[in-house]
């Protein structure tokens, strides 16, 4: 068999193995398949739309050019892992005395789950390549390295970046994580996916804070996911009422996508909702130890107690529920100045 035939067969077996491991879809592209990404990233950062996410500006050369990240790589294997919810994630927004937590953070931390699966597939790939006398090296990435997963996912045919800038797949919907395996193997590449948004504006129109200056453009500084997860310090007063009861992330633009009717089902039990919609009064009472205990093994843990409780205070202010006043009063004396200020804002809002 020719080398080309050997690699084609290896790719076919790799896809089958990845699907058997629990991934929902697999696609492959060249490391240099996203030449426009670097320029778009530079424009995004130059406009200040990355906010406090300094890591986006750091190592921008690597982030915008996967071929520079590891010059020996010949193929980027992109893998999608579904975390599709069983219930409507927007329903909780009507429960104003409870906190709305993004679907992706309802279960165990996806970084841990996806990375373990990626490593198993990667080890299998190295062994399988050795069996056919083709040397192989790999590197695996899950949202923790300067890798632009979404444009690579589109280049590998998994989906397209919708008007909300997130990846959407015709057989995946919106609810999936992305992982990447860079390899020195020159595997056959897949065709990139085309845009299938058509004239739909659902994701743009539902955004509570107007975080999309134009279709396919995001200003993170107005995005609720950014404000509740990445942003450190007091949120601008004009944006606080728009947060509603969202205390960690926001799913609005994902949830309304019509392609979700084709969404792949979640296969990983670890993504099952275990956090739910906790009462704001209980969350407001968390100290650091209580926070770490409640969110052990969760992606929520990484933002720390103070930022999380700051979000809870804003939600209390937006609840319109006078029964939550005692919780806000206690937080007004919090040793963290940002939490205390958020609680005072909540008390003033409840008094309106």
C-alpha angles and dihedrals in degrees: 000000000000121000088249091053091047092053092046090053091046091053091051092052091045092056091049091048094049092050090048089052090058106267115138099215141002131201137166136216139164118267089243094051096108105056093155095054096082093054093047091050092049091051091048092052094041089056090053092239092135090069112190094349094111091165088073091062094042116086088005091158091062094041093052095042116041090186089065093050091067113001093192093062116106100175137033112207109203118199130190123209117194123225097170112169122237094219138041106281091203095061092080090063088077092056095081096177091059133067122250112221121190116257094240091060097046094093136027121328107283092212090068097042098046095042093053090051092046091052092051091052091044094052089049090051093052092049093045091049090052089053090061093041096251113131114225139183127188143190122195126209134187114178093301103092135058093276124131097218098178099058089041089051090054092046089052092052099249095122144305133271103257128211088278088056092243122119117262124189129200090225096027107046114201103304107092142104123225128225130178135211114195111200139178088225113107096222122177111274130231127230116262118252121250128227114271100174093107111178095330116133099171095119093047096047097048097053105118095208102037093245093163111079088185137349111295091016128104129191102201091196089074098036114111092215089057094043095051099038112024104024117093120200135024114338114232111273094237091057099046097080089050092060091072109181095329104130100166121024131323131253101184099110092044096045097055096051108120091214088073089084084076095044118143115242119250111255099183112090089204091073093060111122110264099153099052117168106322120202111264091225091060093046092049089060094058118120121194095274092046091049093050092047095048094048100037109146092013129115087233091071093072095068093060132229099281097055091044095050089046086060090048090054091053089050091051089053090051094046098080086213114134089195087074094058094096090055090052092047091056091049091050087074094047114137090231107084095211092053092046092050091048089052092051089051089051092052092051090048093049089052093057 
